[in-house]
Amino acid sequence: MKTEALKLVCFSPTGTTKTVIKSIARGIRHPSEELIDITQPEDREHNLITGRNELLVVAVPVYMGRVPSILTDWLNSIKADNTPTVCVVVYGNRAFDDALLELKDLLVNCGCKLIAGAAFIGEHSFSSTDLPSSVGRPDLNDLRLAESFGRKIKETVNSVSFVKTVNNIEVPGNFPYGGTKQLWHLDFIAVNDDCKQCGVCSSGCPVGAIDTEDSRVINIDKCTLCCACIKHCTQNAKTMKSGPMKDAAIRCTNFIERKEPELFLQTIQRFNSAKS
């Protein structure tokens, strides 16, 4: 089948998920491409409607083994009509647990047809100079694989006449899902005197947890622990305080064995056997 448009949806506070999905898009090479970045709160105020003649790719990071809880309502609001869809999760080299299955289930329940899925590795959001974890991921090899994955997606879509006749792909995971949707509410960010109140951290926060007038003031009830404010600080003025979050960051440094992306695709033979 020929698709009229490619829609790319991503939530990417620290940029790794967006990097992955853009590489996948380079492999697909669709002439009509739209990037829908739902990282900022205002971007999640608009629902997504997508049809059977479009190709949809949705990519999210893994938080504590799950799809980030702040995305659940938005993902549930998608209106699809047998839209051929690819689900992608990005995790910090430990494990993606049940997040890919959860994302698949959310999208299928909205009317999507899952033709492919993938789990890629990104630098852990807790990673820092002192406590490095999966630094530099996705790297060049990851991005080449993502682009190749995009080409395979295109081949798969082009090999079938009617996507509604194809079964949703199987991806690993367990139901009920493990992990947790309940995030810690912690005062874990230290701000030193190098802070220039430039506003980069407050404008980049995906939940508006940082005061726009005083970036030292952080609403811990809103905070999702994504650490985007630490990573994007131009003055390196933000660090982790000692406590549960820093302990978690220390544990993340134990996962040093390189994990590789995992890809899940329908076989072209199976697509070719589908009848209208």
N, C-alpha and C positions, 0 to 999 in steps of 0.2 A: 504494500500500500504506500501511497505517497502522502506525506504529511504537509500541511499548509504552513505550519509554524512550529518552532521549538521554544518551549517555555522552560526556563531554568529558575528554580526556586532554591534559595539558600539562606540559612541562618548562620552567621559567621563572625562572632565577636572578635576573634583574634586573627581572622583572615585565612586560616588554613583550609576551611571547608570551601570558601569561595575559590581559592586557588585550584582545588581539585575539580570542582564542577566546571570551571572555565576550561580546564584541560580536556575534560570529557567533551565539552562543546566543540573544541577545536577538532576532535576526531569525528564528530557528527557532521560538522561543516554544513549547517543548514542556512540557506540564504535569508530566512526570516527568523531571527533569534531575539528573544526578549529575556533579560535578566531581571528577576524579581527578588530583590534582596530584602528579607523580612527581619533584618537584624535590629533595626530601630523600632521603637514602639509605634510611631506614626505609620510605619510601613505595614504593620499588622492590623491596621484599621480597615483595610480593604480586602474583601473576600476574593477568592480565585474561582473563576468559571472557565472550564476548559472542555473542549469537545473531542469527539472521536477522530477528527482529522488533524489533531495536533499531537506533538510528542512532548511529554512532560518529564523533567528530571528534577527530583527533590533531594536535596542534600542537607544533612544536619549533623552537628557534633554529638558525641555520646557524653551524657552527664550521669555519672554514677550508674552506668550500665543501662541507661534508659534514654528515650527521646526527651529532650528538655521539657519540663512541665509547662513552661510559659508558651510553648508552641501547640499544645494539645488542642485548645479551643480553635485556634486558627486552622490547623490541619483538618479538624473535624468539620469546618465550615466549607471546605472545598466542594464545589459542585462539578462532577465529571460525568462523562457519558461514554463509558468504555474507552477512555483515553489511554493509549499506550504509554506506560509510565515506568520510569527507572527510579528506584530508591537507593540512596547512598548514605552511609554513615561514616564519620571520621572520628577516630579514637586515638588515645595517646600511648599506643604500643603495649598496653596491658591486655585488654580484651574488649570486644564490643558487646559481649553478653547477649541480652535479648533485644537490644535496641533496633537491629535491622528488622527482626520479626515484628516488633511493635510498630515501626514505621510502615512496613508493608501492610499490616492489618488496618492501620488508620487510613491509608490511601485506598485500599480495596473497599473499605466500608463507605467511601465517598464516591465510588463508581469508577475507580481507576482499574486498568488491566496491567498487572505487573509483569513486564516482559524481561526485566533484568534488575539485578541488585548488586551492591558492592560495599565492601568495608575497606576504607583506606586509612592510612596512618598519618597523623599530624603531630607536630610538636605539642607536647602536653601543655595545657593552659597553665599548669603549676610550675612549669619549667622556668629556670632562671640561670644566671651565670654561676651562682653558687650551687644550685641544685638542678643540673641539667637532666632533661628527660625527653628522649626522642627528638633531640635538637636537629633542626634543619629539615624535618619531615613536614610535608612531602618534599622529597628530593627529586633530582632529575630522573632517576629510574622510576619513581612513583608517578611522575607527571607523564613520562613516556607511556607507561602502562595505562594511565587514565585516558590518554589520547587514543591508544589502541582499543581500549574498551569502548570509547565513543564510536570508532569505526565499526566495531562488531555490532553495536546497537543499531547503527544505520543499516547494516547488512540484514540484521534480523527483521527490522521493520519492513524493509523493502521486499522480504521474501514471503510475505503473507498478504493475501488480498483483504481479509476481514479479521481485524484483531480481536473482535468479540468472540471468535470461534476458538481462541487459544486459552488454555488454562493459565491461571496465575502461577508464576514460578514459585518454587520452594526455596526458602532461605533458612539458615540455622537459627535456633532459638527455642525457648520454652514458654509455654503458657500454662498457668499464670506466669507473668513475667517476673523475673528476679530483680535485683537492683532496688533502687528506691527513687520515688518522685519527691520525697521530702528532703529538701536541702537544709543544711545547717544555717542557722542565723548567728553569724559571728562577726565580731569587731576584730578583723584580722589584718587590716591594711594600715601600715605605718606610713606617715607622710613627713618627710624631713624638710629642712629649711630651703632646699633647692627648688621647692615648688614655686612656680612663677604665676600660678593661677591663670594659665593660658587657656583652660577650658577644653583641651583635647580629650581628657578623660571623661568629663561630664557629657560632652557631645557624642562620645563613642559608646557610652554605657547602653546596653540593650534594654534596660528596664528603667532608665531614668533614676537610678539610685544615688547619683552624685549631685550635690547641690551646685547649681549653675553659678552661684555667686561666691561660694567658698568650697573648693574641691576637697577640703579636708573633712567636710561633713558628708557622711555616707549613711544612707538608710539601710541598715542591715536586714530589715524585714523584706526589702525589695531585692537585695543583692542576690545574684545567682551564682556567685563564686567563680565567674568565668575568667577573672583576672585580666580582662582586656585593659582596664585602667592601668595596671602595673606594666603590661607589655607595651602599651602605646605612649607611656609618659615620655616626653621628649627630654626631660631633665633627669630621668632615673630617680625621681623623688619619691616613688612609691615602692614599698617592699612589704614582705609578709612579716607580721609579728610572730613571736614564738607562741605556740599553741596548737590546737588540733589541725588547722590548715597547713601549717608548716610541717607538722608531723606527717600529714598525708603527702606533702610534696617530697619529703625525705623517702617515704615508702615507694613513691613512683620511680625514684632513681634506681630501685632494685631491678626494674624490668628492662634490662640492658640487651637481652637477646633480640635481635632485629626481627620484627614481625613483617610479613609481606602482605600486600593487599589481597583480598579474596573477592573473586568475581563470580557472579551467578547469572547464567544466561540460558534462555530457551535455545535448543538446538535448531539449526536451520532445517534439518530433516523433519523435525516435528512440525515446524511452521509449514513446510511444503505439503504436509499430509492433511492440513486443515482444509475443509471444504466449506463453501458458502452455504 
